[in-house]
Amino acid sequence: MAGLFSKNPKEPKEKNTLQKRKELRKLVKQKQYDDALKLGLEILQKAPYEQNVLFIVGGIYYMRNQYQTALPYFEKALDIGAYDVEVLTLKANSHYFLGEPKKALACCEKIKEIDPKNKAVAELLSKLK
Protein backbone atom coordinates (compact mmCIF):
# COMPACT_ATOMS: atom_id res chain seq x y z
CA MET A 1 0.00 0.00 0.00
CA ALA A 2 1.40 3.38 -0.99
CA GLY A 3 1.67 5.84 1.83
CA LEU A 4 1.83 9.61 1.78
CA PHE A 5 5.61 9.61 1.80
CA SER A 6 6.23 6.65 -0.51
CA LYS A 7 8.53 7.19 -3.45
CA ASN A 8 7.06 7.90 -6.84
CA PRO A 9 7.65 4.79 -8.99
CA LYS A 10 8.61 7.03 -11.94
CA GLU A 11 11.64 8.48 -10.16
CA PRO A 12 14.10 5.63 -10.77
CA LYS A 13 13.16 5.48 -14.47
CA GLU A 14 13.71 9.21 -14.90
CA LYS A 15 17.04 9.04 -13.09
CA ASN A 16 18.01 6.04 -15.19
CA THR A 17 17.20 7.89 -18.43
CA LEU A 18 19.05 10.97 -17.23
CA GLN A 19 22.08 8.86 -16.34
CA LYS A 20 21.96 7.13 -19.72
CA ARG A 21 21.74 10.48 -21.54
CA LYS A 22 24.87 11.64 -19.69
CA GLU A 23 26.61 8.42 -20.64
CA LEU A 24 25.49 8.89 -24.26
CA ARG A 25 26.98 12.39 -24.44
CA LYS A 26 30.21 11.05 -22.91
CA LEU A 27 30.43 8.29 -25.53
CA VAL A 28 29.88 10.80 -28.35
CA LYS A 29 32.53 13.10 -26.90
CA GLN A 30 34.94 10.15 -26.84
CA LYS A 31 33.95 9.33 -30.46
CA GLN A 32 32.76 5.86 -29.47
CA TYR A 33 29.96 5.98 -32.01
CA ASP A 34 29.07 2.27 -32.10
CA ASP A 35 28.46 2.24 -28.35
CA ALA A 36 26.72 5.62 -28.51
CA LEU A 37 24.37 4.40 -31.23
CA LYS A 38 23.54 1.25 -29.29
CA LEU A 39 22.83 3.25 -26.12
CA GLY A 40 20.88 5.93 -27.99
CA LEU A 41 18.59 3.33 -29.56
CA GLU A 42 18.13 1.72 -26.14
CA ILE A 43 17.11 5.06 -24.62
CA LEU A 44 14.67 5.74 -27.47
CA GLN A 45 12.94 2.39 -26.89
CA LYS A 46 11.98 3.55 -23.40
CA ALA A 47 11.74 7.30 -24.08
CA PRO A 48 10.95 7.80 -27.80
CA TYR A 49 10.57 11.59 -27.53
CA GLU A 50 14.02 12.51 -26.22
CA GLN A 51 14.86 15.24 -28.71
CA ASN A 52 18.59 15.35 -27.98
CA VAL A 53 18.87 11.57 -28.23
CA LEU A 54 16.98 11.60 -31.54
CA PHE A 55 19.41 14.25 -32.79
CA ILE A 56 22.46 12.26 -31.64
CA VAL A 57 21.26 8.97 -33.17
CA GLY A 58 20.34 10.72 -36.42
CA GLY A 59 23.67 12.51 -36.36
CA ILE A 60 25.61 9.26 -36.02
CA TYR A 61 23.77 7.78 -38.99
CA TYR A 62 24.42 11.03 -40.88
CA MET A 63 28.17 10.85 -40.17
CA ARG A 64 28.15 7.30 -41.52
CA ASN A 65 26.54 8.56 -44.75
CA GLN A 66 23.37 6.62 -43.88
CA TYR A 67 21.14 9.56 -44.75
CA GLN A 68 17.97 7.57 -45.37
CA THR A 69 18.28 5.99 -41.92
CA ALA A 70 19.04 9.36 -40.29
CA LEU A 71 16.02 11.20 -41.70
CA PRO A 72 13.29 9.65 -39.50
CA TYR A 73 15.28 10.61 -36.39
CA PHE A 74 15.62 14.19 -37.60
CA GLU A 75 11.92 14.34 -38.50
CA LYS A 76 10.88 13.07 -35.07
CA ALA A 77 13.26 15.55 -33.39
CA LEU A 78 11.69 18.35 -35.45
CA ASP A 79 8.20 17.22 -34.39
CA ILE A 80 9.33 18.06 -30.86
CA GLY A 81 11.38 21.19 -31.65
CA ALA A 82 10.41 22.52 -35.07
CA TYR A 83 12.86 25.44 -34.91
CA ASP A 84 16.05 23.50 -34.22
CA VAL A 85 18.43 24.87 -36.83
CA GLU A 86 21.06 22.14 -36.29
CA VAL A 87 18.54 19.37 -36.93
CA LEU A 88 17.12 21.22 -39.93
CA THR A 89 20.61 21.66 -41.37
CA LEU A 90 21.42 17.96 -41.10
CA LYS A 91 18.03 17.09 -42.55
CA ALA A 92 18.57 19.49 -45.47
CA ASN A 93 22.01 18.02 -46.17
CA SER A 94 20.63 14.48 -45.95
CA HIS A 95 18.04 15.32 -48.60
CA TYR A 96 20.75 16.95 -50.71
CA PHE A 97 22.99 13.86 -50.55
CA LEU A 98 20.01 11.62 -51.37
CA GLY A 99 19.35 13.65 -54.52
CA GLU A 100 16.17 15.27 -53.17
CA PRO A 101 16.76 18.97 -53.94
CA LYS A 102 13.14 20.08 -53.38
CA LYS A 103 13.08 18.64 -49.87
CA ALA A 104 16.53 20.11 -49.13
CA LEU A 105 15.31 23.49 -50.38
CA ALA A 106 12.22 23.32 -48.13
CA CYS A 107 14.48 22.77 -45.09
CA CYS A 108 16.71 25.66 -46.20
CA GLU A 109 13.72 27.99 -46.47
CA LYS A 110 12.68 27.10 -42.92
CA ILE A 111 16.23 27.71 -41.65
CA LYS A 112 16.32 31.10 -43.40
CA GLU A 113 13.08 32.07 -41.61
CA ILE A 114 14.62 31.18 -38.24
CA ASP A 115 18.20 32.31 -38.86
CA PRO A 116 18.52 34.53 -41.97
CA LYS A 117 22.32 34.81 -41.66
CA ASN A 118 22.98 31.07 -41.33
CA LYS A 119 26.19 30.28 -43.26
CA ALA A 120 25.55 26.53 -43.62
CA VAL A 121 22.27 27.26 -45.40
CA ALA A 122 23.92 29.76 -47.74
CA GLU A 123 26.50 27.09 -48.72
CA LEU A 124 23.84 24.46 -49.34
CA LEU A 125 21.68 26.85 -51.32
CA SER A 126 24.64 27.67 -53.58
CA LYS A 127 25.04 23.90 -54.27
CA LEU A 128 21.34 23.53 -55.00
CA LYS A 129 21.25 26.26 -57.63
Beta strands, then each sheet from edge to edge (+ up, - down):
end
